[in-house]
């Protein structure tokens, strides 16, 4: 049973990581292209790419483990489509919160 929880956690985590990179790599490349002549702005693309990797590794591991723990406690099996849904759902929630929060400059 322990192996099944590890497979669930790993599936959700991988989908969260891949979907996060799907959003952050184009954003980082766009920032690199548009800010390539700026003295400090070109380093923003590096921070965007790092957030696309560091975010899912830190928060994604915890939330994926929590989802797998709930499934294990309920005695349910997770099909791969559910792992896809939960992993991309985590990224979707991060993107929505990022775009909808009220900025401090307003």
C-alpha positions as CSV (number, residue, x, y, z in Angstrom):
1,X,0.0,0.0,0.0
2,X,2.9,2.4,0.7
3,X,4.1,2.0,-2.9
4,X,0.7,3.0,-4.2
5,X,0.8,6.3,-2.3
6,X,4.3,7.0,-3.6
7,X,3.0,6.5,-7.1
8,X,0.1,8.8,-6.6
9,X,2.3,11.5,-5.1
10,X,4.9,11.2,-7.9
11,X,2.3,11.4,-10.6
12,X,0.6,14.5,-9.2
13,X,4.0,16.1,-8.6
14,X,5.3,15.5,-12.1
15,X,2.2,17.0,-13.7
16,X,2.4,20.0,-11.4
17,X,6.1,20.5,-12.4
18,X,5.5,20.0,-16.1
19,X,2.5,22.3,-16.2
20,X,4.3,24.9,-14.2
21,X,7.2,24.8,-16.7
22,X,4.7,25.0,-19.5
23,X,3.7,28.5,-18.2
24,X,7.1,29.7,-16.9
25,X,9.4,28.8,-19.8
26,X,7.6,30.9,-22.4
27,X,7.3,33.8,-19.9
28,X,11.0,33.6,-19.1
29,X,11.9,33.6,-22.8
30,X,9.6,36.5,-23.5
31,X,11.2,38.4,-20.6
32,X,14.7,37.6,-21.8
33,X,13.8,38.7,-25.4
34,X,12.2,42.0,-24.4
35,X,14.6,42.9,-21.6
36,X,17.9,41.7,-23.2
37,X,19.3,45.3,-23.5
38,X,18.3,46.4,-20.0
39,X,21.1,46.4,-17.4
40,X,19.3,44.5,-14.7
41,X,16.1,43.6,-16.4
42,X,17.6,40.6,-18.2
43,X,18.0,38.8,-14.9
44,X,14.2,38.9,-14.4
45,X,13.9,36.0,-16.9
46,X,16.2,33.9,-14.7
47,X,14.0,34.6,-11.7
48,X,10.9,33.7,-13.7
49,X,12.5,30.4,-14.7
50,X,13.6,29.7,-11.2
51,X,10.1,30.2,-9.8
52,X,8.8,27.8,-12.4
53,X,11.0,25.1,-10.9
54,X,11.4,26.1,-7.2
55,X,7.6,26.7,-6.7
56,X,6.5,23.2,-7.7
57,X,9.5,21.6,-5.9
58,X,8.6,23.2,-2.6
59,X,4.9,23.7,-2.5
60,X,4.1,21.1,-5.1
61,X,5.7,18.3,-3.1
62,X,3.7,19.2,0.0
63,X,0.3,19.5,-1.8
64,X,0.9,16.4,-3.9
65,X,1.8,14.4,-0.8
66,X,-1.4,15.7,0.9
67,X,-3.6,14.7,-2.1
68,X,-2.0,11.2,-2.2
69,X,-2.4,10.9,1.6
70,X,-6.1,11.7,1.3
71,X,-6.5,9.1,-1.4
72,X,-4.6,6.5,0.6
73,X,-6.6,7.2,3.7
74,X,-9.8,6.8,1.7
75,X,-8.5,3.6,0.2
76,X,-9.0,4.8,-3.3
77,X,-6.9,4.2,-6.4
78,X,-5.8,7.2,-8.5
79,X,-6.0,6.8,-12.2
80,X,-3.5,8.8,-14.3
81,X,-6.1,11.3,-15.5
82,X,-6.8,12.2,-11.9
83,X,-3.1,12.8,-11.3
84,X,-3.1,15.1,-14.5
85,X,-6.1,17.0,-13.2
86,X,-4.7,17.5,-9.7
87,X,-1.2,18.5,-11.0
88,X,-2.4,20.9,-13.6
89,X,-5.1,22.2,-11.1
90,X,-2.3,23.2,-8.7
91,X,-0.6,25.2,-11.5
92,X,-3.9,26.7,-12.6
93,X,-4.6,27.9,-9.0
94,X,-1.1,29.5,-8.8
95,X,-1.6,31.3,-12.1
96,X,-5.1,32.6,-11.1
97,X,-3.9,33.9,-7.8
98,X,-0.9,35.5,-9.5
99,X,-3.0,37.4,-11.9
100,X,-5.9,38.3,-9.7
101,X,-4.2,39.6,-6.6
102,X,-4.3,43.3,-6.0
103,X,-0.9,44.8,-6.4
104,X,0.6,47.0,-3.7
105,X,1.2,49.8,-6.1
106,X,-2.6,50.5,-6.7
